[in-house]
Amino acid sequence: MTPLDSISKDAIRAATAEFVSRCWNARTYGAEAAKYQERLISLFGPPERGGWYDFAPDPTPKRVLKLQGYVFEELERVLGSAGIEIEKPRHAARYEVDGTIDTPTGPILIEIKTGTTAADVYCGVGQLVVYPTVLPDLNNHRKLLLLPGVPHQALVDALEGLDVELHSYGITRGRRSAKVRFSQALLRRCGMSDKQMRALH
């Protein structure tokens, strides 16, 4: 730390203070480095690793309720009662959008998803971004993502930054079909008046 022979008291004090300062910095750096490492893990996650896993497909046929079809059918029915048409443009390569609507404030492009997971949001946003590039007539359409609920707040914030409108619907699954309910905000966005919405009930 410091020699004690043939050295002034002031030099001993200065050397001791320097040693204590370095020890403090070492301890502090170690603690901060640990916190920083935790932050890296929480922000970026661990690296991906290759390898194998076992997959045993279920050979039993399963019936799957086509929820998205019920959502589209009900939206088409409700808007149709107000004279509003929902169209489904399709590319020659068979890329087909979920729906477009000409509203008083401009056309909108709708992508329907039946889940609220991050994967649903990623997929929906990707489709909303890609469709106008393969169907140039959609270039001026506002993008609207329709989900059966609200995803994580971080995803909601991200959608605002991407200029994607988020709307939700309610759905009740039955044994043979599903019932769908749309919010007034969505129906109003699609061009329905309050009077037309009241006539639904």
C-alpha positions in Angstrom: 0.0 0.0 0.0 2.8 2.5 1.0 6.3 2.3 2.4 6.6 3.6 6.0 10.3 4.2 6.2 12.0 7.4 4.9 8.7 8.9 3.8 6.8 11.9 5.2 3.5 11.6 7.0 1.8 13.5 4.2 3.0 11.0 1.6 1.8 8.1 3.7 -1.6 9.7 4.0 -1.8 10.4 0.3 -0.7 6.8 -0.7 -3.2 5.3 1.8 -6.0 7.5 0.4 -5.1 6.5 -3.1 -5.3 2.8 -2.1 -8.6 3.2 -0.5 -9.9 5.1 -3.6 -8.8 2.3 -5.9 -10.4 -0.4 -3.7 -13.6 1.6 -3.7 -13.5 2.0 -7.5 -12.9 -1.8 -7.9 -15.8 -2.7 -5.7 -18.1 -0.2 -7.3 -17.1 -1.2 -10.8 -17.7 -4.9 -10.0 -21.2 -4.1 -8.6 -22.1 -1.9 -11.6 -20.7 -4.5 -14.0 -22.9 -7.1 -12.5 -26.0 -4.9 -12.8 -25.0 -4.1 -16.4 -24.7 -7.7 -17.2 -28.1 -8.4 -15.7 -29.5 -5.6 -17.9 -27.9 -7.1 -21.0 -29.5 -10.5 -20.2 -32.9 -8.9 -19.7 -32.8 -6.8 -22.8 -31.2 -9.2 -25.3 -31.7 -12.7 -23.9 -29.3 -15.6 -24.2 -27.7 -16.6 -27.6 -29.5 -19.1 -29.7 -28.0 -22.6 -29.8 -28.3 -25.4 -32.4 -29.2 -29.0 -31.6 -32.0 -31.5 -31.8 -35.3 -31.9 -30.1 -37.9 -34.7 -30.3 -41.2 -34.0 -32.1 -44.0 -36.5 -32.0 -46.9 -35.4 -34.2 -50.4 -36.3 -33.1 -51.9 -38.7 -35.7 -55.4 -37.9 -34.5 -57.4 -35.6 -36.8 -58.5 -32.4 -35.1 -61.3 -30.0 -35.8 -60.3 -26.4 -35.7 -62.8 -23.6 -35.4 -62.1 -21.0 -38.1 -62.3 -18.0 -35.8 -61.0 -15.5 -38.4 -63.8 -16.5 -40.8 -66.4 -15.6 -38.1 -64.7 -12.3 -37.5 -64.8 -11.4 -41.1 -68.3 -12.6 -41.7 -69.7 -10.6 -38.7 -67.7 -7.4 -39.7 -69.1 -7.8 -43.3 -72.6 -8.2 -42.0 -72.5 -5.3 -39.5 -70.9 -2.9 -42.0 -73.2 -4.1 -44.8 -76.2 -3.1 -42.7 -75.0 0.4 -43.0 -74.2 0.2 -46.7 -70.5 0.0 -46.1 -68.6 -2.6 -48.2 -65.5 -4.5 -47.2 -63.4 -5.8 -50.0 -60.6 -8.3 -50.2 -58.0 -7.3 -52.9 -55.9 -10.2 -54.1 -52.6 -10.4 -55.9 -52.2 -12.7 -58.9 -49.7 -14.7 -56.8 -52.6 -15.3 -54.4 -51.6 -12.9 -51.7 -54.9 -11.8 -50.2 -55.6 -9.1 -47.7 -58.1 -9.5 -44.9 -60.0 -6.4 -45.9 -60.1 -2.8 -47.2 -62.8 -0.2 -46.5 -63.3 3.2 -48.1 -64.2 5.5 -45.2 -65.1 9.2 -45.2 -61.6 9.9 -43.8 -59.8 7.8 -46.4 -59.3 4.1 -47.2 -58.1 1.6 -44.5 -56.3 -1.7 -44.8 -57.4 -4.2 -42.1 -55.4 -7.2 -40.9 -57.3 -9.6 -38.6 -55.6 -11.8 -36.1 -57.2 -14.3 -33.6 -54.5 -13.9 -30.9 -52.7 -11.2 -29.0 -49.3 -12.7 -28.6 -46.1 -11.0 -29.8 -46.1 -13.4 -32.8 -49.6 -12.3 -33.8 -48.6 -8.7 -33.6 -45.3 -9.3 -35.5 -47.1 -11.2 -38.2 -50.0 -8.7 -38.6 -47.7 -5.7 -38.8 -45.5 -7.5 -41.3 -48.5 -8.2 -43.5 -49.7 -4.6 -43.2 -46.3 -3.4 -44.3 -45.7 -5.9 -47.1 -49.2 -5.8 -48.8 -48.9 -2.2 -50.1 -45.6 -3.2 -51.8 -47.2 -6.1 -53.7 -50.5 -4.4 -54.2 -49.6 -0.7 -55.0 -53.3 0.3 -54.9 -53.0 0.0 -51.1 -50.2 2.6 -50.8 -52.5 5.3 -49.5 -54.4 3.1 -47.1 -54.1 3.6 -43.3 -53.0 0.4 -41.6 -55.3 -1.1 -38.9 -54.6 -4.2 -36.9 -57.6 -6.0 -35.4 -57.0 -8.3 -32.4 -59.2 -10.1 -29.9 -58.0 -8.0 -27.1 -55.1 -5.7 -26.2 -51.5 -7.0 -26.4 -48.6 -6.1 -24.0 -48.2 -2.4 -23.5 -44.8 -2.4 -25.0 -46.3 -3.7 -28.3 -49.1 -1.1 -28.1 -46.5 1.6 -27.8 -44.6 0.1 -30.7 -47.6 0.1 -32.9 -48.2 3.8 -32.3 -44.6 4.5 -33.4 -45.2 2.4 -36.6 -48.4 4.4 -37.4 -50.5 1.2 -37.1 -54.0 1.7 -35.6 -54.9 -0.9 -33.1 -58.5 -2.0 -32.5 -59.9 -5.0 -30.7 -63.0 -7.2 -30.9 -64.7 -9.6 -28.5 -65.3 -13.2 -29.4 -67.1 -16.0 -27.6 -66.3 -19.5 -28.7 -69.1 -22.1 -28.8 -69.1 -25.7 -29.6 -70.2 -25.2 -33.2 -69.6 -21.5 -33.9 -68.4 -18.3 -32.4 -70.0 -14.9 -31.7 -68.1 -11.7 -32.4 -68.7 -8.2 -31.0 -67.0 -5.1 -32.3 -66.3 -1.9 -30.4 -68.0 1.3 -31.3 -64.6 2.9 -31.9 -63.9 0.3 -34.6 -67.3 0.6 -36.3 -67.0 4.4 -36.2 -63.6 4.2 -37.7 -65.0 2.1 -40.5 -67.5 4.8 -41.3 -70.7 3.9 -39.3 -72.6 6.7 -37.7 -73.9 6.6 -34.1 -77.4 6.3 -35.4 -76.5 3.3 -37.5 -74.7 1.7 -34.5 -77.8 2.2 -32.4 -79.9 0.5 -35.0 -77.9 -2.7 -34.5 -79.3 -3.3 -31.0 
